[in-house]
Amino acid sequence: MKTYVTSELEHNLARALSGEVHFDQMTRLLYSTDASNYQIEPVGVVFPRHADDVVAAHSIAAQHGIPLLPRGAGSGLAGQTVGAALVLDLSRHMRQVVSVNAEERIVRVQAGMVLDHMNAQLAPLGLMLGPDPASGDRAVVGGCLGNNATGMHSILYGMFGDHVRAVDAVLADGTRLAFGVDAPQHPTRTTLRERVQEILRDYAQPIAERFPRTWRTVAGYALNQLDVANPDLAQLFAGSEGTLGTVVEVTLGLVARPTMKRMALLHYDQMRAALEAVPSILETKPSAVELMDKMLLDMTRAHPDYSKYLTFIEGDPAAVLVVEFYGESDAELASKIDGLRAHMQRRGFSGAVVLAETDADMARVMKVRKAGLGLLMSMRGEHKPVPFIEDAAVPVAKLADYVDGVHEIVAQNGATMAIYAHASAGCLHIRPLLNMKSAEGLRQYRAIAQGATELVMRYEGTTSGEHGEGLSRGEFSKQLFGSELTEAFRQVKIAFDPHGLMNPGKVVDVGPMDDPRLLRYGPEYAVPYAPQSTRLDWSVDGGYAAAVEMCNGAGVCRKEATGVMCPSYMGTLDEAHSTRGRANALRLAMTGQLGTEGLSDKRVYEVLDLCLSCKACKAECPSLVDMARLKAEFTAAYNDEHGIPLRSRVFGNIHRLNHLGSLMPGIANLALRSPLAKWAFTRLGVAPQRDLPLLARQRFSVWYKKKHVANGGRPAPILISDTYTEYNYPHLGQAALRVARAAGFDLRVWGPREIDCCGRPFMSKGMLDQARKLAIKNVKRMAPLVNSGQQFMLIEPSCAAAYRDEYPDLVPAEMREEARRVAKAVITVEEWLAEAADQGLLDELEFDPAPREIVLHGHCYQRALWGTETTHRMLDLIPNSTLTELDDGCCGVAGAFGYEAEHYDLSVAIAEQRLWPGIRQAPEAIIAASGVSCREQVEHGTDRHALHPVEVLAAALRKG
């Protein structure tokens, strides 16, 4: 496209729209991919603030003959939301519930509203939308409509389109129309209605004969859902993939939220037997039937962090069917479970049946179901579980034969596959493991797709049961529907979009699914600008580039209301500041698509700059992308080219500066609070709203050596005095010592004379050479004691994480085994006390019986790497106390991040999302937080003093 055309287009859009308009290369390339296998660069990206912006964007694009592509979370698996068009991202601003009628069970919502957020607002009314796609925590209503999404409970609630009452959409030329049975009259709408009626009459026979015999299909346009006498045109938008117009609002019918539920897990020795049982199970009227196969169960069992959840698995089954029932009472659910048992026994079933009756039990089942998929997606190596035949659906009576057939096709093509998902609807997500970077992988891609399509047709199924056709399956639409029905679809497209501007190349006239020009990875893929040498060890990943490529684009990092990942996206709603956006930026830099600067590109630095290095992605990303680690390596490479900023040197060397200040703490503190220091820090780039922590009058290790008297108590881990405990908050260490002594332990302390800083501040600033020197020194100091069985513990979680997570990859190759042993020997004070309590070693502690309400905020590293369970167990020792963990995310400070002037506003925005509101709702509670940054942020925003959990425990001890 000629530069002057796009320049004029950008100018006109910027002048007409109140939302943002971006035509820069980075934004275009970040929107060139979604969760599919494809990459197509768009013309530009706009972020409409309201429907008038959408109308204006359409009108201007139509004047220039530019295609349009509406987009939400970009979580589609088939390539529906990539194309050479002007992208309209509705997810940033158009995300409100417009109105709710609880009595009629109707909600009107903007198309960019996240599905789970809508349901959260409806929950107090006892209502929800029936379809529940697994991507509901980031998928938006408009995207769910465009895909005709469904989910685990489709046998109860059907498809998204089944709940659509009305659609408010903008056609390609900018005409805004309401669609639905009760939509007001409009000349254009009348014309469309009459044309659709003609199509329904002209193609009545192929519509009746060629649509798949399974109810769960989203292929083609939903002509089979329309009544020729009074066609509801709103239904055509369900599954239309943005090819008819941009939907701005949707009116949906709602259902009552289920009161109670239970699960029964049926174990099978053979996959076929499990699949053959599904029709019989459906006769008992379950709410869902989900499949977990042996590959997913074995991967979960082999993972130390997840194997503990497999309490519901007996033996080594080839397949497990999770059968769920809804009910109004325990008695009703018990009756349904008993009925299932009897029903299956009459049909010869003799396998194990394990019940999940409590919320905790059912949560474990779903955690394994989710973890299994996550582990599948996190497989290292070039062979990946590729989505392209994952959405086929067949009548459940033919499911076993279909799966056997796919197994044969995949095996004949030299590949393996994994299976999971919705057995109840005949829609199993089958993912062959392919190397898309090889010619053989590309051959397998087409051969398996062609074979699976023929198999689907043999069993009267559909190529797409919920994920849409897009680029992956659209090519086979003519084969599935025949030439007549394909022409009917084309006529529908022409009626709504005569110039073919709405998401062209989708639903109709779709190109080859294996066109190498459209693939993100193909035989010609290369990373010429990947780093030739790295500071961290990336061998487990297959190299730095391979670690970046672990991001498959699923967009889980775009969730906002749960978990910790990704705080900067939660605060900005900017794709660039999601984990996916950063991984894409790194990949684009290494492939040269951004230019020849590679990892020294300033634009990539700007994308990674807002990453708080919270490590949440390492735990919450299905592919386990560790962006904190990737950012550290990138920043080191960037610093090689551009130099280390002065502010980074100051923050990185905080342990040395604190040591100097501790020589005369009174004078140092006066200087810290002086106007001159405030001016200097502001010039350095420190936010003027923040005060750096003052120095203690006496260092913790100095106090310890003066006060400590060996008491002949039980041995304990050596307490490492981290930088902040040592110089700023010695009372934390004193609290740990008080608890230890009260329990009869003789706790030793290592201060700066015995061990150096962990290096966390250096790591956070990409100063990995400096961090490595500290790591080598510390590992050498600790290893001999570790080899003798000595443990070490820390109060600050980020320091513990440095030893446990970074050291094994940071030290030289010849020291890695030593570093791994050290990592295993490092624990937190909460872990130690929780384990000691489990062994009965804290029975001597006597507590003040006064009632206490405690609210806990978990540290990001803690939640990502080892969890908050041990903190709960430790605080549960306090009698007459209630402990609640906040359902919040990152605090927003993240070491130096929240102190940096350009990051201050984002830091506050992140805290204001869930942390600060959660604390304000507990005005009388004791606030517990393990991280020093977290405690400072709590005080900064709420004027509440937060305590380390060990302080809370020490304060609860009986005095005397």
N, C-alpha and C positions, 0 to 999 in steps of 0.2 A: 504493500500500500504506500502511495506517495506521501512523503513527509508533510507536504503542505496541506494535504487532506486531513491528516490526523492532527496537525497543528491547529487548523481552523476548527475542527471538531472539538478539540480540547478547549479552545478559547470560548466557543459558543456554549459548551456545557458548563464551564466554570462561571460564566456570566448568568446562566439561566437557573442553575441549581443552588439550593441552599446547603446541600450535602457536599461532601468532599469529592474531588475529581483528581484521579492520579493516572498519568500516562508515562511515568518514569519507568525505566527498564526493570528495576528491581521489583516494583509492584506487579508489572505485567508478568514477569517470570514466576513470581510467587503464586500468581493465579493461573499459571499454565498447567498446574497439576491439581488433582484431587486425590481420592483414595483408590483410584484405579491404576491401570498400567500405562496410562497415556499422558502425553505432554504436548499441549498446543498453546502457543503464545497468543493471548488476547490483544485486542487493539488498545484497550485501556480499561480502567476500573472506576466505577462511580459508586458512591454510597448514599443512596437517596434518604432524605430525612422524613419524607412523607409521600403520599400518593401523587401530589402535584409534581414532585421531582421526577417520579417515574414517568408521568405523562410527558414532561418536558424532555427527558432523556430519549424517550421513544420518538417524539416528534423530530428532534434534532438529528438523531441517528438515521431516521427514515429519509430526511432531506439529503443526507450524505450517502444514502445507500449502504449504511453500515449495519451488519447483523447485530443482534442483541442476544444476550445470554443471562437470564436471571439465575442467581446463585444464593445459597444459604451457607451452610457449614462446609460444603465441599466434601461431604463424607460419603458420597456415592461411589460405588465400587465398579461401575461399568463405563465411566467416562462421560456421564451426562453433563457435567458442569465444566468441561474444558472445550474451548473452541476459539477460532479466529474471529472474535466478536467483541463488542463492547459489553463487559461484564457489569451487571447490576447486583451488587452485594447488599441484600436487604437485611442482613443479620445484625448490622451495627446499630441502626437507628429504628427500623420499623419492627418493633418487638414488644408491642403492648397488647394487653387484653382490652378490646374496645367496649364490650358489654357482655353481661351474663344474665340469663334468665333461668334461675334455678328451678322454678316451677315447671317450665317447659323443657328443661334440660338442654339449653341451647347456649353456646358461647360464640361470640364474634371476635376474631383475633387477627392481628396483623400477620402478614406472611413470614416476617422475620423472627417471630416469637419462637424461642426454643420450646420444644414439646414438653419436656419435663418441668420447665418453669411454668408453663400454662397449667399443667396438672397440679403443681404445688399451690397455685392460687385457687384452684377449684377444690382442693382437698378439704378445706373447712366446711364446704357445702356438701361434702359426702359424694362428690361427683368426680369423674375423670373421663378422658377420651379412651375408648376401648382399645384400639390398636396400640401396641407398645413395642416399637422397634428397639433393638438393643442400643442403637445410637441416639436414643431419645434425650440423653443428657447434653447433646450438642446439636442434633438435627433440628431444623426449624420446620414450622407448620407448612410453609410453601414447598419446601423440599420433600416433605412427607407426602404432600398432595401430588407433586410432580412424579414421584416414584410410585404412588399408590401403596404406601408402606403398610406393613402389618407387623406381626411379631409373634412372640411365644404363645399368646392366647388367641390366635386367629380363629381357632375352631369355635370360640365363643363370640368373638366380636367382628370377624370378617376383615375386610380391607379398609384402608383409610377412606376410599371413595364411598363405602357404605354409610359413612357418617357425615358426608358433605351435604349440607342443606342449601348453601349458596356460595357463589364465588364472585368476588369483585376483581376484575382483571383489566389490564391495559393492552390493547392490541398493538400490533407492530407500528401502525401509523400514529399512535398516541390517543386513539379513541378509548375512553374508559367506559366499561360496561358492567352491569350486574347480570349474573347468570344464576338461574335457579327456577324452580317451578313458579314461584311467586314474584319473580323479577319484574320490575316496571317495564312498560313498553318502551321500545327504542327502535327507530328504523333499521339500524344496523343489526341489532339483535333479531329483529323479525326476519330480515334477509337471511341471516345465518341459520335461524331455526328452519326456515323453509328449505334452504339448501341441504341441511342435514336430513330433513325428512325425505327429500328426493334421493339422497344417497342411501338411506335406509330401505327405501322401496326398490331402488335399482339393484341393490346388492343383497337383498333379503335372503336369497338362497345360500350364497357363500357365508354370510353371517351366521346362518343357522347351522351350516354343515362344517365349517372349517375352524371355528373357535375351539381351543383345547377343551377337553372334557373334564378338566379340573377347575374347581371354582376359584382356585388361587392362581390367578394369572394377571400380569401387568403388561404383557406384550401387546404392541399395536395400540390403537385407540379403542376405547371401551364402547364400541358400537353395539355390542351384544347386551349392554346394560340399558339401552334407550328404547323407549316406547315410541313407535313411529307416529302415533296419534298426538302425543304430547311429549316430545323429547326434552329431557332435563339436560340442557347443555352444560350445566355445571359438572356433570359426570364425565364429560369428555376431558376435563382438565386433570382428572385422576389418572396418573400414569402417562401424561402427555410430555413430561420432561422439558417443560418450558418452551415447547414448539408452537403453541397456539397463542400465547400471550404471557405477560408478566402478571402473576397474581399478587394483589396488594392486600386483600383481606379475604378471610374464609369464615363462613358460618358453619359450625359443627354441632352435631347431635352428641349428647353425652350419655354416659351410663353411670349407675351407682357403683361406688367403690365396694370391692368385696369385703365382707365382714371378717371371715376367717378362712384359713386354708391349711391343707396338710399335703404331704408328699409321701408316695410309696415308690421305692426304688427296686425295680425288677431286674435281676441279674440273669444274663444269658451266656451260655458257653459258645454260641455261634451268632455272628452278626445276622445271618439270614433268619434265624429263628426269632430274633428280636424284631426284625422288620415285619415278618409275617404275622407277629402277634398284634401289631398296631390296630388293624381293623377290629379285632375282638376287644381290645382295650377301649376303643372309642365307643363301643356299645354301652360302657358303664358311665358315660357322660362326664369325662374329666374336663378340667379347664385347660389343661395343656399336657402334651407328651413330648418330652425332649430326649434326645439321644446323646450319650457319651460313648465314644468308641475306645478300643484298647489303646490306640496310639496316644490319645489325649490322656487317658488314665495313667499309662506308663510314664509319660513325660511329667505328669504331676507327681507321681509316686517317687520319681528320681530327683525331684527338686526339694532340698531340705526345708525351704520356707513354706512349701505347700503340702508336703506329704502328711503333715499332722492333721490336715483337714479331711483326709480320706477315711474318717471313722465310719462312714456309711457303706464302705465297700467290703464285701466278704469274698475272700479268695482272689482269683485272678480272672474275672469275667472278660469275655470278648466284647461285650456290649452291656450297657446299663440303660434302661428306659426310666426316666424320671416322670412319674405320673402324678399330676397335681389335681387336687379337688378344691373347689370353693364350697363354703357352707355357712350356715347361720349359727351353728352351735357345735360343741365338741361331740355331742351325741350324733348329730347328722353326719359329721365328718367320719366318725368311727364307723358308722353304718356304711358309708360309701367305700371306705377302705376294706371293710370286711366283705362287701359285695364284690369288690375287685378281686380279692383273694379267691373267693369261691368261684367267681366267673372264670378266672384263668385256670384254676385247678380242674374245672370241668373240661377244659380244653387241653389238658395234659401238661400244663406248666408245673414244673417241680423245682425251679430255681429258687434262690434266696430272695426274700422280700424284706427290705430294710425300711423302717418308717422314719420319717423326719417330721416330728410333731411339734417341736418348739420353734420359735422364731430363730433361735441360735442354730438349731439343727438345719433348718431350711436355708439359713444364710450360708452355712458351710457347704451345702450342696451347690448353691448357686455360685459360691466363691470358687469352688473347684471347676464348675462349668465354665466360668469366666477365665479362671487361671489357665485351664487347659488350652483355651484358644490363645491366650496371651503367650504361653510357652511355645505354642506352635508358631506364632508370629515372630517370636524372638530367636528362632533357629539361626545360628551363625552359618556362614558359607554362602556360596552363590546360588544354591538351590533354595527357592522360597515357595511357600504355599500361595500360589497365584490365583486370584479370583477371575474366573471367566466362565466356568460351567457351574459355579457355586450356587446358582439360583434356580436351577431347574426344579419343576414340581410336576408330579404325576399323581394320578389317583392312588390313594393309600393301598388299595388292594394289589397294585402293581409295583409298589415301592421296592420290595425285595428283588424282584426280577430286574428292575431298572438299576439298582445299586450293583448287583452282580454283573450286569452288562457294562457299567462304567468301569468297574474293577478290571474287567477283561480288556477294555479299550485302553485304559491307562497302562496296564501291564504290557500289552502288545507294543506300546510306544515307549517302553523302557523307563517308566516313571512309577512313582508311588503316590499315595494320596491319603488325606485325612478327611474324616466325616464328622459332622456335628449338626445340631440344630433341631428343626421342627418336624419330628416324625409324625406328629398328629395331623399335619397338613400335607404330608407327602412332599415336603420341601426340605431336603437335606442339603446343607452347604458342603459341597465336595470340592476340595482344593488339591489339585495335583501339585507336586513339588517339582518346579522347573527352574532351569538356569536361563533366564530371558536374555542374558548377555551372549549367548552362544547361538550359532546357526541351528544346532540340534534342538535347543530349547524353543526356538521360534518354529521349527518344524513340528515339534510336539504340540505346541500351542494350537496350531491350526488343525492338526490331525485329530487331536482329542476333542476340540470344539466341534468339528464336523461329525465325528463319530457319536458324540453325546447328543447332538441335535437330531440325528437320525434315530437314535435310541428313544429320545423323548417323544418323537412323533409316533414311533411304533407303539408306545404305551399311552398314547392319547394325552400327553402332558404338554407343558409349556417350557420354553427356554428361560422364562423369568417368572418367579413366583412372588417376588417382593422387592428385588433390588433394581429392577428396570433393565432395559435393553442397552441403551447408550451405544457406545462404540464396540463393546465386547460382543454383544449378541444381535445388534440391529441388522447386521449383514444377513443373518439367517431368517429374518422375518418373512421374506418372500417364500422361502422353503417351507416355513411353518404354516403360513396362512394361504399360500397359493397366489397366483397372479391377480385374480379378480379381487380378492379381499385386500391385497396390497394396493391395488388401484383405488379401492374405496378409501383407504387410509390417506392416499395422496390427495384425493378430492377433498377430504376433510381439511387437510393441511392448506390446500389452496384457498378454500373458503375462508378460513380464519386469517391466513397469512399469504396473500396472493403473490407477494414478491419474495417469499422465502427468507425473511429476515430473522425470524425467531428461532434461535438455536439450530441453524441449518445442519443437516447431516445426522440428525437424530430422528428416530421413529420411522421416517421414510428417507429413501435415497441415502442409506448409510453405506460408507465405504468399507473396504476390507478390514477385518478386525486385527490383522497382523501387518498392516502397513508400517514398515519400520520407521518411516518419517514421523509417525504419530506416537511411537512408543517412548516411554521414559527411559527404558533400558532396552537395548538391542545389540546385535552383533558388533555394531560400530561404536558402541559406548566406550568412552575412555575418560580418564581423569589425569590429564597431563600436568595439572597444576596442584596435584596432591603433594603434601610435604614429603620430601625424600628421607628425612630423618625426624624423629619425634623425641620429646622429653619423656613422655609416658609410654608404657608398654601396651601396644594395641594388638599383640599377636593373637590373643584369644578371639578378637573380632575379625582378624584377617587384615588388619591395617586400619589406619585412621579413616580412609575413604569408606571402607566397608562398614565401619561403625556409624558413619554418617548415613550411609545407605540403608541402615536398619529401619529408618523411618519409612513406613509404607503409606503415609498420608491419611490414615484413618481419622485423624483429627480429634482424638480423645482429649488432646491438650486444649481443645476449645471449650471444654465444659467449664461451667462457672459456679455452680451451686454446691458442688461436692468435692471432697478431697483437697489436695494442695496444688497439684499441677493444673494450670500454669499461672502463677500469680501475676506476671506481667500481662498475659492475655486477659485475665480477669479484670485487671485495672484499666486496660486500654481498648479491649475488643478489636485489636488490630492483628490481622493475620501474621504480619511480620514479627510480632512479639509473642507468638505461640512457639512451642517446641517444634511443631511441623514447619513453621515459617523459617526458623533458624536452621533446621536441618536442610531445608531446601536451599537456603542461601549459601550454606557451606558447600553443598553438592554442586550448585551452579557455578560457584567460584572455582572449584577444582576441575570441573569439566571445561572451563573456559567460556561458558555461555555468558558470563558477565564481563569478560575481557581477559587480559593476560596477567593481571596482578595477583591472581590466586588468593591466598590467605592474607595478603597485605592490602586488600581492597578496603578502602574506607567505608564503602557502603555496607559491606559485610560486618565491619566493626559496629556500625550503627544499628544493625539488626540484632547483633548479639549483646549490645551494650545494656539493654534493659533486662537481660537474663539475671535473675537474682542468685543463680547457682544453688537453688534450694534442694536439688536432687530428687524432687518429687517425681520427675519423669522417669527416673531409674526404677521406681516402684510402680507407678501408675500407668505409664505408657505400655500398651500391649507388646510393643517390640523392645521394651526396656532401654530405650534411648537415654543415655546419660549425658544430657546437655551440659551439666556443670563441668564434667570432665572434658567434653568436646570444646567447651568455651575456654577452659584453662589452656589447652594445647593451642587453640587458635590464637589466644591473646599472647602467648609466648612467641609464636611465629610473627604476629603483628608487631610486637615490641622489637623483634629483631630488625625489622625494617624501619620502624618509626621511632624507636627509643621508648624507654620506660618513663611515663609521666612522673613529675615530682610528687604529685599527690599519692600516686600508687606506691612510690618509694616510702613516703611517710607512713601510710597505713600498713604497708608490708612489714615495716620495721617497728611496729608499735611495741613489741616486747623490749627492744633496745631503748626506745624513747622512754617507756615507762620505767625501765631500770635506772636510767639517768635521773629522771624526775624523783625517783624514790630515795635518792641520796639526800635530798632536801625537800620533802613532800610539801611542807607548809609554803615555802616560797614558790614551788612549782604550781601549787593550787591557786595561789594568788595570781600568778602569771596567767594561768589558764582562764581565769575569769576576768582578766583585765580587758579594757577596751582595745588595747593594742593587739592582744592575742586574738580577740574576736575579729578585728580588721584583717590580721594576717591569715587567719583560718578562712575567712571569706574570700580573700584574694587567692587562696590555695584551692578554693572550690568546695569548701565545707558549707553546708546549709546554715545560714545564720540562725534559723529556728532551733537548731540542735546545740546542746552543750556537751562537750566531750566529758567523759567520766573523770571525776576527781581521783587523786591518788590517796591511798590509805596512809595513816600516820605510821603504821608499821606493817611491813610485808608479812604475808602469812607464814612463809617458811622460817623467817626470823622469829616470829611469835612462837611457832611450834618448837623451835630448838630451845627457846627460853623456858617454855612451859612443860615440855614433854618429859615425863618420867616413866621409864619402862615399868609396866605394871604386871609383867609376867602373864599377860592375857593371851588369848588364843591368837594365832597368826592370822593375818588378813592381807588382802592385796595392798601393794604400795600405792598410796595416793599421790598422783602427780599434780603438783600445783600449777595449773594453767595460768596463762598471762593475767587474766582478769581476776581470778581468785588470788593470785599472788600479790598483785599491785593495787587492785581497786576494791575488791570485795572479799577480804580475808574472812569475814564472818561466815561465808559459805563453807570454807574449809573447817572453821571452828565448829560449825553445826554438825558436819560429818564426823568430826572427832568426838563430839559429845555423844552422838548416837553410838558410835563404835565402842567407846569406853563404858557407856551404860550397859552395853550388851556383853562386856567382858572381853573385848578385842584390844590388842595392842597395835594400833595403827601407825605405820611409818609414813613419813612424807618426804617426797623428793621435790626440792625447789630448783632454782636456776643453777645452783652449784652442782647438782647431780645430773640434771637433764635440761636440754634446751627447749625452746618453743617448738611446738608441733609443726609449725610452718603453715598453718591454715591461712593466715593473712597473706603470705606470699602466694599461695596457690590461688586464692581468690583474685589476685591481680595478675595472674599469668607469669609470675616470677618463679618459674619452676626450677631454674638452676639454683637459685637461693634456697628454695624449699628442699631440693634434693640434698644439699649439704647438711641441712638440719636433720633430714630423715636418716641419712647415712650415720651421722653421729649418734642419734638416738637409738637406732636399731643396734648398733654396735654396743652401746651401753646396756641395753635391755636384754639382748639375746642370751648372754650367759645365764642370767637369772631365770629367764623364761625356760631355758633348757633344763633348769633344775626344778621347774614346776611353779615358779613365782608368777602371780598375776599382778596387773597394774590396773588402777581405776582412775577415772577422771570425773570431775563435776560438770564440766562444760561439754555438751554433746558434740559441738562442731570439732572440738579437739579430739574426742574419742573417734569421730568419723575419719579424721585425718590418718590416724594410726591404722584403723580397721579397713578403710576403703581405698585410700590413696597410696599409702606407703608401699604395698606390694608391687604397684605399677610404676612407682617413682624411683625406687633405688636401682642401681645397676643390676644387670642380669645375674651376676654371681651372688648377689645378696637377696634375691627375691624369695628364696625358700626361707631364709632367716626372717625376712620381713613378714611372710605369711604366718610364721609361728608367733611372732610378736603380735600381729593383728588379732590372732585368736586368743591371746592372753590379755587383751585390753578390754575392759568393761566399764560401764558407768556405775556411779555410786548407787543408783536405783537398782540396777541389775544385781549388784552384789548383795544389797540388803534384802531384796526380794528372794534371792536364792537362799540366803542365810535364814530367812523366816521360814521358807519351805522345809529346811532341815531342822527346824526347832531351835536354832541358835540365837534367836532373839526373844526367847520366852522370858528372859529376865527383865525385859523392858517393862517399866511401869508408866502408865499414861494418866494424865489428867482426864477425868471423865466428862469434862464439859463438852457439850455438843458443838460440832463444827460443820459448817457448810464449805466445801472446797470445790473450786472450779479450776480445771486443769486445761492449760493450753500446751499442746504437744509441739516440740521443736521439729522443724522440717526434716533435718537429717535423722532424727530419732524415728520419725514416722516412716521415712523412706527405707531405713536400713535395718532397724531392729524393733521398731514399734514402741508403743506406750504401755504395753501390758505390764511390764515390770514396775513401772511407776504406779500404776493402779494397785498392784499387789503390795507394794511398799506402803502406800498411803492407806490402804485398807486395814493396816495394822492399828490405825488410830480408832479407838472405840467411840461410839456415838457420833460418828462422822458420816456425812453423805458426800460422795465424790461424783462429779459430773465432768466429763470431758467435753469441751466446746466443739461443736461441729463447725470448725473454722479452717482457714488455710494458713498461708504464710503470714507472719506478722508484718512483713514489708520492710524490715530493716536489713536483715541479711548481712551482718557484719558492717562493712563500710558503706554498703550501697545506700542505705537510708540517710546517711550523713552527707552524701554528696549532693551539692546544690541542685544539679540538673535532675536528680532522681527523687528529691524530697516530695514533690507533689504526688508522684506515683506511689511512693512509700506510704503516704497518708491514705491515699485512695484504696490501697490494698488492705490496710488495717481497718478502714471504715466499712469494708464490705461485710465482714463477719466477726473479726476479733473484737473490735471495740463495741459493737452492738451487743455481742454476747456477754461481755463484762458488765455493761450498763444494766443488763437485765438481771444481774445478780448483785445488787448493791451491798448486801451484807456478807457476801462470801469471801473466803480467803482465796486469793488468786495465786495459783501455782504455775510456774513456767520454768523449764530446765535451762533455757538459753538466755544468755546475758542480753542479746539483742532483743529478744522477745520481752523480757522484763522492762527494758528501757522504753520500748514502744508502748507497752501497757501504761506506764506512768506518763509518757508523753501525751497520750491521747485521752486518758481517763482520770488522771490525777490519783490513780489507785496504785498502791505499792504492791508489786508482785514479789512472791518469794520463790526461791528454788524449792522443789519438793522435799529435799533433805532438810531445809530450814523448817518447813511445815512439820515434818516428823519430829525434829529436835524440839520445836516449840511446844509440841504436845506432850513431851515427857513430863512426868511428875517432877516438880522442883524438889531439890534437896540432895 
